[in-house]
Amino acid sequence: MADPNNVLQSWDATLVNPCTWFHVTCNNENSVTRVDLGNANLSGQLVAQLGQLPNLQYLELYSNKITGTIPEELGNLTNLVSLDLYLNNLTGGIPTTLGKLTKLRFLYEHFKIFMWLTYLVSL
């Protein structure tokens, strides 16, 4: 991901615990629960590894220059409540794997707002 404003400067992959990184919130067990990178001028594509954050509840990536498709692996984020991809340059549709996210209540994507207040149906 390109980071012209250096907002990811604290993101050191050699650290065992990402809870010390800026724009990352963790719970008491040092598990990532929130990533707030909205309006950070980031560009590039979303990586499938985001789907490996089992306790992630909020993924805020609005108002960037993110391109490509939404990774199917985001369907593994079973605790996700909010996925904000609003105002990016994403292509393709919403992966059907997001239909597994029964806790998801807000999905902001491609200038459209979807609010799921009860259960998700297969997309």
URTAJO-V387007 format. One record per residue. N is the residue number from 1. RES is the residue in one letter. PHI is phi in degrees with one decimal (none if undefined). Layout:
BEGIN
N/RES/PHI + N/RES/PHI
END
This chain:
BEGIN
1/M/none + 2/A/-81.1 + 3/D/-134.4 + 4/P/-64.8 + 5/N/-95.1 + 6/N/60.6 + 7/V/-74.6 + 8/L/-98.1 + 9/Q/-58.2 + 10/S/-85.9 + 11/W/-80.9 + 12/D/-102.2 + 13/A/-65.2 + 14/T/-80.6 + 15/L/-77.3 + 16/V/-69.3 + 17/N/-116.1 + 18/P/-75.2 + 19/C/-68.7 + 20/T/-90.3 + 21/W/-75.4 + 22/F/-66.1 + 23/H/73.5 + 24/V/-123.8 + 25/T/-117.1 + 26/C/-125.3 + 27/N/-89.7 + 28/N/-65.9 + 29/E/-94.0 + 30/N/58.8 + 31/S/-108.8 + 32/V/-65.9 + 33/T/-116.3 + 34/R/-151.3 + 35/V/-126.5 + 36/D/-114.3 + 37/L/-127.1 + 38/G/-70.0 + 39/N/55.4 + 40/A/-104.8 + 41/N/63.2 + 42/L/-79.8 + 43/S/-136.7 + 44/G/123.6 + 45/Q/-111.1 + 46/L/-70.8 + 47/V/-99.0 + 48/A/-63.1 + 49/Q/-61.5 + 50/L/-58.1 + 51/G/-71.4 + 52/Q/-99.7 + 53/L/-108.6 + 54/P/-62.5 + 55/N/-105.0 + 56/L/-63.8 + 57/Q/-111.4 + 58/Y/-132.9 + 59/L/-121.6 + 60/E/-107.7 + 61/L/-127.8 + 62/Y/-66.9 + 63/S/54.1 + 64/N/-121.5 + 65/K/-123.7 + 66/I/-75.3 + 67/T/-120.0 + 68/G/87.5 + 69/T/-106.7 + 70/I/-77.9 + 71/P/-62.6 + 72/E/-59.7 + 73/E/-63.2 + 74/L/-63.7 + 75/G/-67.0 + 76/N/-82.7 + 77/L/-84.6 + 78/T/-67.5 + 79/N/-99.9 + 80/L/-66.8 + 81/V/-106.1 + 82/S/-138.1 + 83/L/-123.9 + 84/D/-112.5 + 85/L/-115.5 + 86/Y/-58.5 + 87/L/59.4 + 88/N/-126.9 + 89/N/-115.2 + 90/L/-74.0 + 91/T/-122.0 + 92/G/80.4 + 93/G/-98.2 + 94/I/-84.4 + 95/P/-59.9 + 96/T/-64.3 + 97/T/-63.0 + 98/L/-68.3 + 99/G/-65.1 + 100/K/-81.5 + 101/L/-87.3 + 102/T/-71.1 + 103/K/-92.0 + 104/L/-66.1 + 105/R/-115.4 + 106/F/-132.2 + 107/L/-130.6 + 108/Y/-108.3 + 109/E/-156.2 + 110/H/50.5 + 111/F/64.0 + 112/K/-115.2 + 113/I/-116.2 + 114/F/-112.5 + 115/M/-116.5 + 116/W/-105.6 + 117/L/-95.9 + 118/T/-124.4 + 119/Y/-106.8 + 120/L/-79.4 + 121/V/-107.4 + 122/S/-60.7 + 123/L/-81.7
END
